[in-house]
Amino acid sequence: MRILLVSMSSIHFFRWTNQLEQAGHEVYWFDIRDGEPSNRIPFVKQIHGWKQKYPNLKGRHFFKKKLPKLYERFNFLIENKVEDTFESLLQDIKPDLVHSFALQISCIPILDVMKKYINTTWVYSAWGSDLFYKNNKPNYENDLREVLLRVDYLFTDCLRDYQIALNYGFKGEYLGCFPGGGGFYTPKLKEFILTPISGRSIILVKGYQGEHGRCIQVIKALIKLSFHLKKYKIIVFAADEEVVSYVEGNNICDILNIKLLYKDKFISHLEILKLMGASLIYIGNSQSDGMPNTLLEAITMGAFPLQSNPGNATSEIINHGENGFLIEDIEDVEEMEQLVLKALFDMNLLINAFNINQVVHKPRLERKRIKGEVLAAYNSIH
């Protein structure tokens, strides 16, 4: 089967795509943002360098930076249109199916072309906040309905989003619910899972604030517990500018033993997994998401998860009080304080949660198993 993938560059996209290696398919990738080629998917034919009509045009970057509105007005003279480039690819490659990852980024920009090529099979992977979050998307309902009416097949990372898709008119075939980046190589990760968990001394926090994240509320809760956290190291990974400014501007380092791992400084996926494997508690707090990949990583690596639950997606894998805690109010610092306190002073709860997650959920997230199910889903497409 000839497959044309449409996506921006991201680690989750690369990890998903690698499931297709040696599966007997001819795979292409149209980088819709026209970033740099990647060596993460060497078996894929990558389409890059399509955007600029005059790649060596001098002064273009200066023009774009200093006069962005004027650049936007005249960019049709400088840049090729996504639609035109994509349509040419369809004619040249003649794919058996097009697979788009994320609605706003990879579906809406090519929707009009896919409407013209109605006999070309279209698969859509809904990721994260794709279907759930409506704010700051002025044409959300119309765009969503139009895409879902045209799409033939659907992958999601949580069951919540399949229901949303049905509510907005999806009548195609559902290919299943899978982690956005595929599964985890659990046998290789075993050596990084620190046991017994009573020996762990890290509380790991996802450092997103911005539009969706609420890391600062988590830090505020931990500040209130500072007396109980003297023997713990707080590590905030992927800390964005707002979080860094809050921590440094309020001298939080004088209150908590806290370390920031900055969002703009590359940390390998393996290093994050190692941190998960050494953490007693993992906390992720956001107002919108699908099934968070970092939550699945925490479960796989044995950290006790405290995770927000937008639209009840997280409750699909966390049974509150058994294998983790659900944060129901992302703004409620006191709720988070009480949940962390309960976890810290109930080692039996943490041990039981560890056992449930390792025995029940971890095998379901194993890379080989997920890959087999994903490839079967692709092969079911007709």
Sequence and secondary structure as in RCSB ss.txt:
>XXXX:A:sequence
MRILLVSMSSIHFFRWTNQLEQAGHEVYWFDIRDGEPSNRIPFVKQIHGWKQKYPNLKGRHFFKKKLPKLYERFN
FLIENKVEDTFESLLQDIKPDLVHSFALQISCIPILDVMKKYINTTWVYSAWGSDLFYKNNKPNYENDLREVLLR
VDYLFTDCLRDYQIALNYGFKGEYLGCFPGGGGFYTPKLKEFILTPISGRSIILVKGYQGEHGRCIQVIKALIKL
SFHLKKYKIIVFAADEEVVSYVEGNNICDILNIKLLYKDKFISHLEILKLMGASLIYIGNSQSDGMPNTLLEAIT
MGAFPLQSNPGNATSEIINHGENGFLIEDIEDVEEMEQLVLKALFDMNLLINAFNINQVVHKPRLERKRIKGEVL
AAYNSIH
>XXXX:A:secstr
 EEEEEE   HHHHHHHGGGTTSS EEEEEETT     SS TTSEEE S SBSSTT TTHHHHHHH HHHHHHHG
GGTB  HHHHHHHHHHHH  SEEEEESIIIIIGGGHHHHHH TTSEEEEEE TTTTT  TT TTHHHHHHHHHHH
  EEEESSHHHHHHHHHTT  SEEEEE  TT  B HHHHGGGS SSGGG  EEEEE   TTTB HHHHHHHHHHT
GGG TT EEEEEEE HHHHHHHHHTTGGGTS EEEEETTS   HHHHHHHHHTEEEEEE BSS SS HHHHHHHH
HT EEEEE GGGSGGGT  BTTTBEEES TT HHHHHHHHHHHHT HHHHHHHHHHIIIIIGGGGBHHHHHHHHH
HHHHT  
